[in-house]
Amino acid sequence: MRIHLARWIITPDRPPIENGGVATFGGRIVAVGSAAELRRNFHGEVTDHGNAILCPALVNCHCHLELSHLAYRLNPLEQGQKGGFSDWVRKLIRIREQEGCGASREDAVENAMLQMVDNGIAVLGDVGNGDLVPSFVQRTRNHWPLAGIYFKEIIAPINVQQPELPEPRIKRLSSPSAMPFFVAVSAHAPYTVAPNTLKAIDNWNRSAGTPFTIHAAESPDETEFFKSGTGPLRKLVEERGHWPPDWKIPGTSSVQYLESLGCLHEKTVLIHCVQADSEHLDIIAENRATVCLCPGSNRFIGVGKAPSFEMYKRGINIALGTDSLASNRKLSILSEMAQLASDAPALPPEAILKAATAGGARALGHENDFGRLEPGKSALMLLIRGECASAGDALEFTVCQACKDTVNVSLIEG
């Protein structure tokens, strides 16, 4: 039995506890409450962290670790620049094709993974097109430090043969003694995957019990393409040889398109949703889908700010992701929280913390183990050093200040 005490205990959907603690046993939380209560009811090793904050470990719901070797290879784009997103994708593809494979790519994956752990991330939703990350996880499977899912991303335009999907059976990449990390499949975007393949991928995930993740409503280029079939994204699709002359332009948004295919439901995770308007948000809320916001990446690529406060008002489950080091300077959910707070000042700090923890855990299907400090969940917690005089100060500090280099943060195993 262990008892961890701190000035503030913070967990989603409950008021912060001042002078509280967390009792753990066998890697699981047994009780959360006041320090006096825990000392009275439990006996074991006591660690008093003093003027600090204890909160759930963070969840990075969307990342592309395989692009980590491209850090600082692409530059941020001007906000609202027409065709900026398509130009960024074009440059990304060109650099990837020139780079090829190599040991440096695996070193970059390892460094990025360690960066996430150092920033308090314990759960990851990673997306990739190749086998680099799964191979790395399996080589380090006895001590892989992240729980979560690797999504093998499918790109299957309408004019190419539909790929064969594996049997809908979840394969564990890590060892039983390490954090549980599994592999699944995902669709890249509504404009890069044929409708029948989109439905097949969605059915695969339904059968396997895993989320259906897809980039959606990310850029003005995408909006124009779906409405009229014109614009910078049309040009990019043609350059890649993916444009089918007989494809009927949906004439709607990507959100409405996914709903029409039956691919919008409570296991769907829509990545970005920067361009979603009120009608789209109503559709997302009605279908109980999750939105994973990537504020840092959105700013880097210049696609705008997601309507996160409107999502919050509708009760949409919100998660946070970093995207990749090709579209972000660091893989830190602490930084994403601060960026989201800056983008949406009306959004309560407790809602931002929830997006970084419980929202992401729910999105990835890991809510039984992570996302909150409560009995039965993993005893892996985030410790943040900082003196805060009130509960409000503690929440604000966690959301807006903990990302600073001067603040000491660490994952502790209860």
Secondary structure, 3 states (H helix, E strand, C coil): CEEEEEEEECCCCCCCEEEEEEEEECCEEEEEEEHHHHHHHCCCEEEECCCEEEEECEEEEEECHHHHHHCCCCCCCCCCCCCHHHHHHHHHHHHHHHHCCCHHHHHHHHHHHHHHHHCCEEEEEEEECCCHHHHHHHHCCCCCCCEEEEEEEECECCCCCCCCCCCCCCEECCCCCCCCEEEEEEECCCCCECHHHHHHHHHHHHHHCCCEEEEECCCHHHHHHHHHCCCHHHHHHHHCCCCCCCCCCCCCCHHHHHHHCCCCCCCEEEEECCCCCHHHHHHHHHCCCEEEECHHHHHHHCCCCCCHHHHHHCCCEEEECCECCCCCCCCCHHHHHHHHHHHCCCCCHHHHHHHHHHHHHHHCCCCCCCCCCCCCCECEEEEEECCCCCHHHHHHHHHHHCCCCCCCEEEEEC
